[in-house]
Amino acid sequence: MDWPSNSADLNPIENLWARIKFALKRGPVIRNLLELETRVFELWENISEELIRELAESMPKRIQMCIENRGFPIKY
């Protein structure tokens, strides 16, 4: 593949971080770094196995989309 190994389109952790960021925005106001750290750890510890499996199983589809899009970013 011609994509770099750190391509966001081929890295399911990027989707996981996006979900954590979304949850942070929806949650209570965070007033300082300690609150942010605590909340991120809480969210991280509660990631479901189902979500991890879903992200891993999405890889063949992501790869195909990247190939079809000739390496340009995909909407996923």
C-alpha positions in Angstrom: 0.0 0.0 0.0 1.1 3.5 -0.7 -0.4 5.0 2.5 1.8 5.8 5.4 1.4 3.5 8.4 0.0 6.4 10.5 -2.8 7.1 8.0 -5.9 8.1 10.0 -8.1 6.3 7.5 -6.3 3.0 8.2 -6.0 3.4 11.9 -9.1 2.4 13.9 -7.8 4.1 17.1 -8.5 7.5 15.4 -12.2 6.6 15.4 -12.0 5.6 19.0 -10.4 8.9 19.9 -13.1 10.7 17.9 -15.8 9.0 20.0 -14.0 9.9 23.2 -13.8 13.5 22.1 -17.5 13.5 21.3 -18.3 12.1 24.7 -16.2 14.8 26.3 -18.1 17.5 24.5 -21.5 16.0 25.5 -20.5 15.5 29.2 -20.2 17.9 32.0 -18.0 21.0 31.7 -14.3 20.1 32.5 -12.7 22.9 34.5 -9.1 21.7 34.7 -6.5 19.3 33.5 -7.1 16.8 36.4 -10.8 16.6 35.5 -10.0 16.1 31.9 -7.5 13.3 32.7 -10.0 11.6 35.0 -12.8 11.8 32.5 -10.7 10.5 29.6 -9.5 7.5 31.8 -13.2 6.8 32.7 -14.2 6.8 29.1 -11.2 4.7 28.0 -11.9 2.1 30.8 -15.5 1.7 29.6 -14.8 1.0 26.0 -16.9 -2.0 25.1 -15.4 -5.1 23.5 -18.2 -4.8 20.9 -16.9 -1.4 19.8 -13.3 -2.7 19.6 -14.5 -5.7 17.5 -16.6 -3.3 15.3 -13.6 -1.1 14.6 -11.3 -4.1 13.9 -13.8 -5.7 11.6 -14.2 -2.4 9.7 -10.7 -2.6 8.4 -11.3 -4.5 5.2 -14.0 -2.0 4.2 -11.7 0.9 5.1 -8.9 -0.5 3.0 -11.2 -1.0 0.0 -12.5 2.5 0.4 -9.0 3.9 0.4 -8.1 1.9 -2.7 -11.2 3.1 -4.5 -10.5 6.7 -3.5 -6.9 6.4 -4.8 -5.4 7.2 -1.5 -7.3 10.4 -0.8 -9.1 10.7 2.5 -12.3 8.7 3.0 -15.4 9.7 4.8 -15.8 7.1 7.5 
